[in-house]
Amino acid sequence: VGAGWIGAEVAGVAAGAGAHVTVVEAADAPLEAALGEVGALTTAWYAAAGVRLLLGTRVDEVRADAVVLEDGRTVPADVVLVAVGARPRTGWLGDALPVAPDGALVVDERYRVVRADGPLHHVVAVGDVARRRSPRHGWVSGGHWDGALRGPAAAVRTLLGVPAGPVDDPAPYVFSTQLGHELALYGHPLPTDDVVLRRGDDGFTALWFRPGSSELGAVLAVDRPRDVATARRLFTGPALPRLDRDAAADDARPLKAAALA
Ligand SMILES: Cc1cc2nc3c(=O)[nH]c(=O)nc-3n(C[C@H](O)[C@H](O)[C@H](O)COP(=O)(O)OP(=O)(O)OC[C@H]3O[C@@H](n4cnc5c(N)ncnc54)[C@H](O)[C@@H]3O)c2cc1C
């Protein structure tokens, strides 16, 4: 249940091991919550991997031997994996710290937990529980391994009182192997962004530009190691990189050639 990052990964591995797999997804495309319209570009991968994909379909009930869909249909199942997202469970904090409605702790760019009257200087949060203010990308939620790996060093510097110097602002990064494809997402796509595609024989790269601007907010490279290396370098400056949209869409030219000074 769920064609997000985890549902897609498990479906591909299970089908590859010989299982009959059906993926039931409420949205109209896989990965829609994370990638918006770009998620639809992964739809064909399911049939190619021998996985049945039911889109725009909600689950009503899980029984011992089947999944019952909202439209009354039944999908027989020996094993049901529910992969519909995760939320921090922070109710136990009570009133000790301010908790956002989704359970996250809101932190500033130095991982300090933020209260209405400003950041606390002695409490940091990092990893899945934290939603961080990135100077480059805006609000970035947890949920991925890279943030849990790279955040702690900066958070500890804050606790030790050595926050001087530039803010360590790692770009959000997600990797995933899905149904035989390698995905790497750098940055933070917004639903309001304009999407530009680079397509070649070997895969595709999607670029999310801020509306009407040359400011690049995120890059998804699918089966394109060259573009992965460029994307990693693009999101290392203090601000979002600027790219020429037409040059970025031209797959005959390297992506880095589209960068504007
Ligand atoms: C099935 C699965 C697959 C994933 N695959 C990927 C992937 O391919 N790539 C990727 O980037 N990310 C992936 N992730 C996400 C990644 O695992 C997390 O982002 C990362 O583990 C977050 O680290 P963390 O330390 O913040 O939280 P966690 O690793 O969840 O650690 C939190 C720990 O705190 C404990 N805990 C919670 N509440 C309390 C409490 N009240 N008292 C005491 N202990 C408590 C928990 O038991 C847990 O041990 C995946 C996650 C899942 C579930």
The ligand as an SDF file (V2000), in Angstrom:
LIG
                    3D

 53 58  0  0  0  0  0  0  0  0999 V2000
   11.9180    1.0590    5.6910 C   0  0  0  0  0  0  0  0  0  0  0  0
   12.7210    2.3570    5.5900 C   0  0  0  0  0  0  0  0  0  0  0  0
   13.5610    2.5390    4.5080 C   0  0  0  0  0  0  0  0  0  0  0  0
   14.3100    3.7170    4.3790 C   0  0  0  0  0  0  0  0  0  0  0  0
   15.1210    3.8880    3.2970 N   0  0  0  0  0  0  0  0  0  0  0  0
   15.8140    5.0250    3.1480 C   0  0  0  0  0  0  0  0  0  0  0  0
   16.6610    5.2310    2.0090 C   0  0  0  0  0  0  0  0  0  0  0  0
   16.7750    4.3780    1.1280 O   0  0  0  0  0  0  0  0  0  0  0  0
   17.3480    6.4170    1.9080 N   0  0  0  0  0  0  0  0  0  0  0  0
   17.2370    7.3820    2.8550 C   0  0  0  0  0  0  0  0  0  0  0  0
   17.8710    8.4380    2.7060 O   0  0  0  0  0  0  0  0  0  0  0  0
   16.4560    7.2140    3.9520 N   0  0  0  0  0  0  0  0  0  0  0  0
   15.7320    6.0650    4.1170 C   0  0  0  0  0  0  0  0  0  0  0  0
   14.9290    5.9040    5.2230 N   0  0  0  0  0  0  0  0  0  0  0  0
   14.8670    6.9810    6.2130 C   0  0  0  0  0  0  0  0  0  0  0  0
   16.0290    6.8810    7.2270 C   0  0  0  0  0  0  0  0  0  0  0  0
   16.0450    5.5870    7.7610 O   0  0  0  0  0  0  0  0  0  0  0  0
   15.8010    7.9310    8.3390 C   0  0  0  0  0  0  0  0  0  0  0  0
   15.8070    9.2120    7.7640 O   0  0  0  0  0  0  0  0  0  0  0  0
   16.8800    7.8760    9.4320 C   0  0  0  0  0  0  0  0  0  0  0  0
   16.8940    6.6120   10.0260 O   0  0  0  0  0  0  0  0  0  0  0  0
   16.5920    8.9460   10.4700 C   0  0  0  0  0  0  0  0  0  0  0  0
   17.4840    8.8230   11.5490 O   0  0  0  0  0  0  0  0  0  0  0  0
   17.0230    9.3300   12.9850 P   0  0  0  0  0  0  0  0  0  0  0  0
   18.1730    9.0330   13.8750 O   0  0  0  0  0  0  0  0  0  0  0  0
   16.4960   10.7110   12.8940 O   0  0  0  0  0  0  0  0  0  0  0  0
   15.7530    8.4190   13.3690 O   0  0  0  0  0  0  0  0  0  0  0  0
   15.6780    6.8250   13.5790 P   0  0  0  0  0  0  0  0  0  0  0  0
   16.7270    6.1130   12.7930 O   0  0  0  0  0  0  0  0  0  0  0  0
   14.2400    6.4670   13.3740 O   0  0  0  0  0  0  0  0  0  0  0  0
   16.0670    6.6630   15.1220 O   0  0  0  0  0  0  0  0  0  0  0  0
   15.2180    7.1450   16.1530 C   0  0  0  0  0  0  0  0  0  0  0  0
   15.3980    6.2470   17.3660 C   0  0  0  0  0  0  0  0  0  0  0  0
   14.7570    6.8430   18.4690 O   0  0  0  0  0  0  0  0  0  0  0  0
   13.9960    5.8700   19.1620 C   0  0  0  0  0  0  0  0  0  0  0  0
   12.9020    6.5690   19.8500 N   0  0  0  0  0  0  0  0  0  0  0  0
   11.8200    7.1460   19.3130 C   0  0  0  0  0  0  0  0  0  0  0  0
   11.0510    7.7040   20.2680 N   0  0  0  0  0  0  0  0  0  0  0  0
   11.6770    7.4770   21.4510 C   0  0  0  0  0  0  0  0  0  0  0  0
   11.3970    7.7940   22.8210 C   0  0  0  0  0  0  0  0  0  0  0  0
   10.2940    8.4680   23.1770 N   0  0  0  0  0  0  0  0  0  0  0  0
   12.2630    7.3940   23.7590 N   0  0  0  0  0  0  0  0  0  0  0  0
   13.3870    6.7100   23.4010 C   0  0  0  0  0  0  0  0  0  0  0  0
   13.7020    6.3680   22.1470 N   0  0  0  0  0  0  0  0  0  0  0  0
   12.8660    6.7510   21.1840 C   0  0  0  0  0  0  0  0  0  0  0  0
   13.5230    4.9190   18.0780 C   0  0  0  0  0  0  0  0  0  0  0  0
   13.1830    3.6690   18.6160 O   0  0  0  0  0  0  0  0  0  0  0  0
   14.7520    4.8740   17.1570 C   0  0  0  0  0  0  0  0  0  0  0  0
   15.6710    3.8840   17.5450 O   0  0  0  0  0  0  0  0  0  0  0  0
   14.1790    4.7230    5.3580 C   0  0  0  0  0  0  0  0  0  0  0  0
   13.3180    4.5330    6.4470 C   0  0  0  0  0  0  0  0  0  0  0  0
   12.5850    3.3710    6.5690 C   0  0  0  0  0  0  0  0  0  0  0  0
   11.6470    3.1840    7.7500 C   0  0  0  0  0  0  0  0  0  0  0  0
  1  2  1  0
  2  3  1  0
  2 52  2  0
  3  4  2  0
  4  5  1  0
  4 50  1  0
  5  6  2  0
  6  7  1  0
  6 13  1  0
  7  8  2  0
  7  9  1  0
  9 10  1  0
 10 11  2  0
 10 12  1  0
 12 13  2  0
 13 14  1  0
 14 15  1  0
 14 50  1  0
 15 16  1  0
 16 17  1  0
 16 18  1  0
 18 19  1  0
 18 20  1  0
 20 21  1  0
 20 22  1  0
 22 23  1  0
 23 24  1  0
 24 25  2  0
 24 26  1  0
 24 27  1  0
 27 28  1  0
 28 29  2  0
 28 30  1  0
 28 31  1  0
 31 32  1  0
 32 33  1  0
 33 34  1  0
 33 48  1  0
 34 35  1  0
 35 36  1  0
 35 46  1  0
 36 37  1  0
 36 45  1  0
 37 38  2  0
 38 39  1  0
 39 40  1  0
 39 45  2  0
 40 41  1  0
 40 42  2  0
 42 43  1  0
 43 44  2  0
 44 45  1  0
 46 47  1  0
 46 48  1  0
 48 49  1  0
 50 51  2  0
 51 52  1  0
 52 53  1  0
M  END
$$$$
